[in-house]
Amino acid sequence: MPKVLISDKMSPLAEQTFKEAGVEVDYKPGMTKEELAAVIGEYDGLAIRSSTKVTPTILAAAKNLKVIGRAGIGVDNVDVPAATNAGVVVMNTPFGNSITTAEHAIALMLALAREIPQANASTHAGKWEKSGFMGVELTGKTLGLIGAGNIGSIVADRAQGLKMKVVAFDPFLSAERAADLGVAKVELDELFKRADFITLHTPLTDQTRGIIGKASFEKMKKGVRIINCARGGLIDEEALKDALDSGKVAGAALDVFAVEPAEANALFNHPKVICTPHLGASTTEAQVNVALQVAEQMAEYLMTGGVTNALNMPSVSAEDAPKLKPYMALAGQIGSFAGQLTEHGLKKITVEYEGHVAELNTKPLTAAVLQGLLSPLMSSVNMVNAPVIAKERNIDVTETKHDREGDYQTLIKLTVETEHQTRTVSGTLFANGAPRIVEVNGVRMEAELAPNMLYVINNDKPGFIGALGTLLGHNGVNIATFALGRRVEGEEAVCLVAVDQPIKDIVLDQLTALAHVRQAKKLSF
């Protein structure tokens, strides 16, 4: 009988669900990291919320652990790469607390508009400062939505019920999806210019970290109000404090902070700031939903091998897994490659399968492509929810199979259409099962993807490769592999360079400034 440990406070229904499925379960919330490390080796599964930290040390002691289930969306407290290396599946419950978090954002916006917490404290103190709390109406105001996914779209709906106008910035928001939501799709600077209130509903990634900072505040209306129930690192807290002190920002309501638990923060006790201790998912309904979902998912995996909402493992049947495994890696790399280069709203995705791969069950492969494509700007994207996310955003996904064989015995080709351009990426498997990129935007090449890479589009001119190598060498960046291709002599060329360490932004700026460079981006796989 599999054995699961629940190490954080969770609805009793989770324990009951495990037992009904035939899984032995221990409920021990509040353990120290030393206590957890001492006992984790006994368990096949670990069910957690946000308190338990699953570190490499814990994973090293977890000799029998097969699955970690996070009751909630964020897995910041789990070292997912370390879990993957240890062969442990990491699951989450991405949709269990969406309504709760959206409602909390609306509640904070109302409290911010009418200064309710400050007025409450003043009245309890017997001051009766009626003239001291002059609020603003939400009706007719413009709400700027940064992130229009599952939670953001619910916030938009609720805000429209309050007769607010809604503008939204989201790189993956199509014009059609924006129309369905009844929001105006805008660029970020335009949102800053127009919004009376700004609320954030985007994951914390390298692209979104500090998305609101000093430069952002300079573009905003005087008297703007900001709400954040997503992730603390999205806002530069020192810059926000300066903007509040100057009067540029009339108020802020924050449920999340850069460092949590937030026992000290520059914004604490600021008269224009409302703070709550990460309560976005803290309702009875949400706690029950995520507890039930994580127990059901973990029990299914432990008892039957079924995988649902896994962050580091494809959701495929046990029969198909051995045949699909190498193709999953290829599909994920192709999707990730295109996703890291996508900067505008997606309209259409076409995945073509040719040769041997066309004979397989390609639905999981298309899901793997979508997962790779959407992951760079979204957290918690997996093979189960990636197709749902694409559908919600009116991204047209087409899958085509060709029985013919071309230059390769097997080929996967991805075509991505955005509002501004069309990009293609093709890949194949070599004899040893290793994935290779063999075409980018019609340019033929052969490249093995590595953890750290450079993607460069340049004019095909003499001396460019030497200049690129020299610049990297001067910055102490060692080249591991170099792949180059072009369509026509003297015109556009594409190169993929694998390097031994991450490229710093200052080096990327120098690369972009090189003669003949049209575009330079750093990629990671």
Secondary structure in CASP SS format (residue, H / E / C, confidence):
PFRMAT SS
TARGET T0000
AUTHOR 0000-0000-0000
METHOD secondary structure of the structure
MODEL  1
M C 1.00
P C 1.00
K E 1.00
V E 1.00
L E 1.00
I E 1.00
S C 1.00
D C 1.00
K C 1.00
M C 1.00
S C 1.00
P H 1.00
L H 1.00
A H 1.00
E H 1.00
Q H 1.00
T H 1.00
F H 1.00
K H 1.00
E H 1.00
A C 1.00
G C 1.00
V C 1.00
E E 1.00
V E 1.00
D E 1.00
Y E 1.00
K C 1.00
P C 1.00
G C 1.00
M C 1.00
T C 1.00
K H 1.00
E H 1.00
E H 1.00
L H 1.00
A H 1.00
A H 1.00
V H 1.00
I H 1.00
G H 1.00
E H 1.00
Y C 1.00
D C 1.00
G E 1.00
L E 1.00
A E 1.00
I E 1.00
R C 1.00
S C 1.00
S C 1.00
T C 1.00
K C 1.00
V E 1.00
T C 1.00
P H 1.00
T H 1.00
I H 1.00
L H 1.00
A H 1.00
A H 1.00
A C 1.00
K C 1.00
N C 1.00
L C 1.00
K C 1.00
V E 1.00
I E 1.00
G E 1.00
R E 1.00
A C 1.00
G C 1.00
I C 1.00
G C 1.00
V C 1.00
D C 1.00
N C 1.00
V E 1.00
D C 1.00
V H 1.00
P H 1.00
A H 1.00
A H 1.00
T H 1.00
N H 1.00
A C 1.00
G C 1.00
V C 1.00
V E 1.00
V E 1.00
M E 1.00
N E 1.00
T C 1.00
P C 1.00
F C 1.00
G C 1.00
N C 1.00
S H 1.00
I H 1.00
T H 1.00
T H 1.00
A H 1.00
E H 1.00
H H 1.00
A H 1.00
I H 1.00
A H 1.00
L H 1.00
M H 1.00
L H 1.00
A H 1.00
L H 1.00
A H 1.00
R H 1.00
E C 1.00
I H 1.00
P H 1.00
Q H 1.00
A H 1.00
N H 1.00
A H 1.00
S H 1.00
T H 1.00
H H 1.00
A C 1.00
G C 1.00
K C 1.00
W C 1.00
E C 1.00
K H 1.00
S H 1.00
G H 1.00
F C 1.00
M C 1.00
G C 1.00
V C 1.00
E C 1.00
L C 1.00
T C 1.00
G C 1.00
K C 1.00
T E 1.00
L E 1.00
G E 1.00
L E 1.00
I E 1.00
G C 1.00
A C 1.00
G C 1.00
N H 1.00
I H 1.00
G H 1.00
S H 1.00
I H 1.00
V H 1.00
A H 1.00
D H 1.00
R H 1.00
A H 1.00
Q H 1.00
G H 1.00
L C 1.00
K C 1.00
M C 1.00
K E 1.00
V E 1.00
V E 1.00
A E 1.00
F E 1.00
D C 1.00
P C 1.00
F C 1.00
L C 1.00
S C 1.00
A H 1.00
E H 1.00
R H 1.00
A H 1.00
A H 1.00
D H 1.00
L H 1.00
G C 1.00
V C 1.00
A E 1.00
K E 1.00
V C 1.00
E C 1.00
L H 1.00
D H 1.00
E H 1.00
L H 1.00
F H 1.00
K H 1.00
R H 1.00
A C 1.00
D C 1.00
F E 1.00
I E 1.00
T E 1.00
L E 1.00
H C 1.00
T C 1.00
P C 1.00
L C 1.00
T C 1.00
D C 1.00
Q C 1.00
T C 1.00
R C 1.00
G C 1.00
I C 1.00
I E 1.00
G C 1.00
K H 1.00
A H 1.00
S H 1.00
F H 1.00
E H 1.00
K H 1.00
M C 1.00
K C 1.00
K C 1.00
G C 1.00
V E 1.00
R E 1.00
I E 1.00
I E 1.00
N E 1.00
C C 1.00
A C 1.00
R C 1.00
G H 1.00
G H 1.00
L H 1.00
I E 1.00
D C 1.00
E H 1.00
E H 1.00
A H 1.00
L H 1.00
K H 1.00
D H 1.00
A H 1.00
L H 1.00
D H 1.00
S H 1.00
G C 1.00
K C 1.00
V E 1.00
A E 1.00
G E 1.00
A E 1.00
A E 1.00
L E 1.00
D C 1.00
V C 1.00
F C 1.00
A C 1.00
V C 1.00
E C 1.00
P C 1.00
A C 1.00
E C 1.00
A C 1.00
N C 1.00
A C 1.00
L C 1.00
F C 1.00
N C 1.00
H C 1.00
P C 1.00
K C 1.00
V E 1.00
I E 1.00
C E 1.00
T C 1.00
P C 1.00
H C 1.00
L C 1.00
G C 1.00
A C 1.00
S C 1.00
T C 1.00
T H 1.00
E H 1.00
A H 1.00
Q H 1.00
V H 1.00
N H 1.00
V H 1.00
A H 1.00
L H 1.00
Q H 1.00
V H 1.00
A H 1.00
E H 1.00
Q H 1.00
M H 1.00
A H 1.00
E H 1.00
Y H 1.00
L H 1.00
M H 1.00
T H 1.00
G C 1.00
G C 1.00
V C 1.00
T C 1.00
N C 1.00
A E 1.00
L C 1.00
N C 1.00
M C 1.00
P C 1.00
S C 1.00
V C 1.00
S C 1.00
A C 1.00
E C 1.00
D C 1.00
A H 1.00
P H 1.00
K H 1.00
L H 1.00
K H 1.00
P H 1.00
Y H 1.00
M H 1.00
A H 1.00
L H 1.00
A H 1.00
G H 1.00
Q H 1.00
I H 1.00
G H 1.00
S H 1.00
F H 1.00
A H 1.00
G H 1.00
Q H 1.00
L H 1.00
T C 1.00
E C 1.00
H C 1.00
G C 1.00
L E 1.00
K E 1.00
K E 1.00
I E 1.00
T E 1.00
V E 1.00
E E 1.00
Y E 1.00
E E 1.00
G E 1.00
H H 1.00
V H 1.00
A H 1.00
E H 1.00
L C 1.00
N C 1.00
T C 1.00
K H 1.00
P H 1.00
L H 1.00
T H 1.00
A H 1.00
A H 1.00
V H 1.00
L H 1.00
Q H 1.00
G H 1.00
L H 1.00
L H 1.00
S H 1.00
P H 1.00
L H 1.00
M C 1.00
S C 1.00
S C 1.00
V C 1.00
N C 1.00
M C 1.00
V C 1.00
N C 1.00
A H 1.00
P H 1.00
V H 1.00
I H 1.00
A H 1.00
K H 1.00
E H 1.00
R C 1.00
N C 1.00
I C 1.00
D E 1.00
V E 1.00
T E 1.00
E E 1.00
T E 1.00
K E 1.00
H E 1.00
D C 1.00
R C 1.00
E C 1.00
G C 1.00
D C 1.00
Y C 1.00
Q C 1.00
T E 1.00
L E 1.00
I E 1.00
K E 1.00
L E 1.00
T E 1.00
V E 1.00
E E 1.00
T E 1.00
E C 1.00
H C 1.00
Q C 1.00
T E 1.00
R E 1.00
T E 1.00
V E 1.00
S E 1.00
G E 1.00
T E 1.00
L E 1.00
F C 1.00
A C 1.00
N C 1.00
G C 1.00
A C 1.00
P E 1.00
R E 1.00
I E 1.00
V E 1.00
E E 1.00
V E 1.00
N C 1.00
G C 1.00
V E 1.00
R E 1.00
M E 1.00
E E 1.00
A E 1.00
E C 1.00
L C 1.00
A C 1.00
P C 1.00
N E 1.00
M E 1.00
L E 1.00
Y E 1.00
V E 1.00
I E 1.00
N E 1.00
N E 1.00
D C 1.00
K C 1.00
P C 1.00
G C 1.00
F H 1.00
I H 1.00
G H 1.00
A H 1.00
L H 1.00
G H 1.00
T H 1.00
L H 1.00
L H 1.00
G H 1.00
H H 1.00
N C 1.00
G C 1.00
V C 1.00
N C 1.00
I E 1.00
A E 1.00
T E 1.00
F E 1.00
A E 1.00
L E 1.00
G E 1.00
R E 1.00
R C 1.00
V C 1.00
E C 1.00
G C 1.00
E C 1.00
E E 1.00
A E 1.00
V E 1.00
C E 1.00
L E 1.00
V E 1.00
A E 1.00
V E 1.00
D C 1.00
Q C 1.00
P C 1.00
I C 1.00
K C 1.00
D H 1.00
I H 1.00
V H 1.00
L H 1.00
D H 1.00
Q H 1.00
L H 1.00
T H 1.00
A H 1.00
L C 1.00
A C 1.00
H C 1.00
V E 1.00
R E 1.00
Q E 1.00
A E 1.00
K E 1.00
K E 1.00
L E 1.00
S E 1.00
F C 1.00
END
